């Protein structure tokens, strides 16, 4: 349990420093309002596609194909539960799109991978990587639709069939066909992928710098944060037990289910032109609180 607490706290501290850099850069006008669009374009159309391809080409996925199916099932179950419960729990009304996004999409890559690697080594990295791969497909396919509030066939094609999803499909075919791309190609892809977290968090920092902090910590923000960090992970954890009895796999997915709101949900909300105060507040609160709530969820699931 102490490993979970310390590693989560370290990940959150690193994340917070990058957010503070974004706030500071915006305050001193190193990044201006018109420059945020360029930062987000680099993030969305260069760094994120590279992250997707790099995630699917991780050697650990090729080496553990016998575990892929059960890990994929748990990951898909986790994403589906998040989506369905977000729509059940968050009522229709003003700001419901961003509120649902704050509950439905998690930061399981940035926090989940280092955390599970520290706890379980290679097998933890594997489960976190599979969840991250499925999470990428889920985020880039569904997040634009959730924020638009429309799931029409036209929106499904125009919003979901984007450059990230095309890269996902290609990368998935390469994985299951056991095709590894050459190192001279993957090295620059890895360099681009390494930009994703800093760019996303710096972008979030610039959004926070413009936000009114009084609006970011309303009762709604606290409620949605409790849903994201506590209620949904426990519901998901109970459902996981119908798929697997492996204690390492189950604990890994308890941790992943308890990760906080995704930073990309904030970035996409800004891109969609929707108010960002509420989702920024949920992102901040769930991220800070996850140092306590991730170990708490694991403890609760061990006692049930």
N, C-alpha and C positions, 0 to 999 in steps of 0.2 A: 504493500500500500504506500509506503514512503517513497518508493521509486516513482509511482504514478504522480504523487503530489509534487515531488521535486522536478520531474521532467516537464509536467504541465506548467508549473510556475516559470521554469526557464523559457519554455516556448512562448508563453504569454508575455514575458518581459521582452523577448526579442521582437515580438509582434508590436508591442506598445512603443518601443523605440523607433520602429519604422513609421508608425503612425505619427509620432511626435515630430519626426523629420519632415513629414508632409505638411503638418500644421505650421512648423517653423518656416519652411520654404515658402509657403503661401503668405505668411504674415510679413516676411521681409521682401515679398514680391520677386523671389527667385523663380517661383512658378506663378504665372498670372492666370487670370480666369480663362483667357483665350488659349493659353498653353495647356490647360487641363484636357481639352479635347484631343490634342496631339498625343499626350501621355496615354490617354485611354485607348486611342486608336492603335498605338504600338502594343499596348497590353492585349487588346481584344483580337487583333488581326495578325500579330506576329508572335508574341510571347505565349499566348494561350494555345494556339495550334501546335507550337513547338512542344509545349508541356504535354499535350495529348499524345503526340507521336512518341515522345521520350518515355511517357508512362507505360505505354503499350509495349515498348521495346525493352523493358527492364528484364534482365537475365533471370531474375528470380521467378518471373511469371512463366518463362519457358521451362524452367527446371522443376516446377511443381504443378504440372498440368493435371495430375490426378486429383488435386484438391480444388481445381478451378471451378468445377461445377457447383459444389456445395458453397464455396465462397461467393460465387456469382449469385446464387439463389438468395443467400442471406443479404447480400448487398442490394439486390433488386427489391427484396422484401422491405428493407430499411427505407429505401428511397420512396417506395410506393406508400408505406405507412405514413411517412412524413407528409407526402402530398395529400393523401386522403384526410388525415387528421387536421391538417392546416385548414382545409376547406370546411370541415365539420365544426371546428372549434372557433375559427375566426369568422364572425358574422359579416354578411354583405353590408357595405356602407362606405362612407368616405374613407379613403386610405386603406381599404381592405386588401388591395393588390400588394402593396409594399408590406403590409402586416403579414399576409400569408407567405410572402417570400421570406420574411425574417424567421418564420417558424419552419418552413419546408426545406430550406437549403442550409447545409452545414459546412463548416470549415474542416472537414475530416482529413484533408490532405496535409495542410500545414501543421496541424497539431497531432493528428492521428499517426502519421508515419514516424516522426521522431519518438513519440511516446511509446508506441508498440514495439519499435526497434529496441528502445532502452529496456523494456520489460521482458520481451520474448526473443530478441535477436532476429535471425533471418525469417523465422516463421511469422513473427509479428509484422515484419516489413512486408511479407507476402500478403497477409490479410489486409493490411492498411493500403497496399498498392492496388489490390483488386477493388477494394471499396472506392479508392480514389478514381480508378478507371471508370467504374460504373457511375460514380458521382459526376464525373466530367460529362458523360453522355446525358445524364439527368439534368445537370445545370444548363448546359448549352442548348438542349432540346426543349426543356420545359420552362426555364426561368423567363425567357422573353414572352411566352404565352401567359404565364401567371401575372406578369406585370401589365400586359395588355388587357387582361380580363376576358380574352376571347380565345376559344378553341375551335374556331371554324376551320374548314378544310383549307381555305385560302391562307389564314394565319399559320396553320400547321406547316404549309409549304414555304411561305415567305419568311416566317420568323424562325422556324425550327431547322429548316434545311439551309444552314449557313456554313461558312467555311470551317468552323469547329466541328460540326457534325460530319461533314465530308471527310475531314481528317480522321475522325473517330471510326468511321466505317472502313476506311482504307487500313488504318492501324489494326483494327480488329481482325480483318481478313489476313493480314500479315502474321498476327499472333497465332491464329488457329491453323494457318498454313505452315507454321514453324519457319517463317522467313525472317532472318535477322538482317537488318540493314547494315552496310559496312561502316566501320568506325570513322572513316574520313568524312562521312556524311552526318553521322550521329553526333560527332563532337561539336560542330557549330549549332546543331539542333539543341544539344544539351546546354550550350551557352545561352541561347535564346530562352530556353525553358527556365534557367536560373533567374531570369529577370522578372518572372511572373509575380512572385510574392512581394519583392520590394516595390514594383510598380503598382500592384493592387493596393498595398497598404499605404503608400505615399499618396495615391489617388484618394483613398478613404480619408487620409489626414487633411487633404485640401477641402474635401466636402465637410468634414467636421469643423474646419476653421471658419466656414461660412454659416454654420448652424447656430441656433439659439439653444444653449444648454438647458434652459428652463423647460423647453418643449421636448427635450430628449429623455427626460426621466419622469414621465407621467405615469399614472396608474396603469394605463394600457401597456406601456413599455415594460413595467415590472411584471405584469401578467403574462405577456408574450414571452418574456425572458424565462419565467418559471416553466411555461409550456415547453420551450425549446430545450432547456437544460435538465429538467427533472421529469415532468409527466410523460412526454413523448419517449424519452429513452427507456423508462421503465415499461411502458406499453410494448415498445419494440423488443425489449429484452425478453419479455414473457412469450412473445411470438417466436423469437429465435429458437426457443427450446423445442418447438415442434419440428425443427429442421435438423438440429444437431445436438449431440450429447457430449461432444468433445469440450472439456473445460477450457482449454486454451483458446479454441475458436470462439466459444461463447463469450469469454471474458474480453477477448479482442473486440468483438462486436458490441459488447456493452460500452466499452470505451468509445468506440467510433460513433455510437448512437448518441452519446452525451456531449459530443463536440459542439462548440458554439455556432452562432449564425455566420454564414459565409461572408467574407469581405466582398466577394464578387456580387452578392445580392445588393450591397450598397452601391457599388459602381454601376451596375445595370439599372438600378432605380434612378440614379442621376442621369444616365444616358436616355432613359425613357421620359425624362422631364417631369417626374413625379416628386412630391415633397420627400425630403430625405431625413428630416429631423427624427421621426419615429424609428425608422429602420436603423439609423445611425445609433440611436440610443440603445436599441435591442442588441445591435452588434457589440457595442462597447460593454454593456452590462453582462451579456452572456459570456463574452471573452474573459473579462476579469473574474466573474463568478465561477468559471469552469475550473479554476484551480482548486475549488472546494467541491463543486458539484460532480465532476467526473469521478473522483474517489468515492463520493457519497453514493452515486448510482451503482458503482461496482459493489460497494458494501451492501446496499439494499438488495441487489440481485443475489448476492451470496447468502442472504438471510431468508429469502422467499422460498 
